[in-house]
C-alpha cells in the first residue's frame, strides 16, 4: 500500500461518520479563483484515486485545491498543489483530534 493509500485508509473511519462534500478549485495563472465542481462524498469517492486524479491535472498553471468539507463539524481538509503537495486542516479541535488519532494509530 502506498503512503497515499495508507493516508486515505486511516482517515476513512473518521470521514465516513460525517456528511462530507468534495470541492475542486483552480487558480489559472494565479489570477482568479475558479470553482470547478462540488460533489457529495460517497464511499466510492473516498479513495486515493481522488487525490491521484487531482494530481494529474497539473498541466494547468497556478494553484489547485482539492478540499473535503467535513459536515456538521465544519472542518475542511485541504490538499493544495503548487510547488509540491501541501495538506492542511481547518476546523474544530475535537475533529482534529479524531483525524490525528486516526493518522497516528498503529
C-alpha positions, 0 to 999 in steps of 0.5 A, a space after each residue: 500500500 502506498 503512503 497515499 493509500 495508507 493516508 486515505 485508509 486511516 482517515 476513512 473511519 473518521 470521514 465516513 461518520 460525517 456528511 462530507 462534500 468534495 470541492 475542486 478549485 483552480 487558480 489559472 495563472 494565479 489570477 482568479 479563483 475558479 470553482 470547478 465542481 462540488 460533489 457529495 462524498 460517497 464511499 466510492 469517492 473516498 479513495 486515493 484515486 481522488 487525490 491521484 486524479 487531482 494530481 494529474 491535472 497539473 498541466 494547468 498553471 497556478 494553484 489547485 485545491 482539492 478540499 473535503 468539507 467535513 459536515 456538521 463539524 465544519 472542518 475542511 481538509 485541504 490538499 493544495 498543489 503548487 510547488 509540491 503537495 501541501 495538506 492542511 486542516 481547518 476546523 474544530 479541535 475535537 475533529 482534529 483530534 479524531 483525524 490525528 488519532 486516526 493518522 497516528 494509530 498503529 
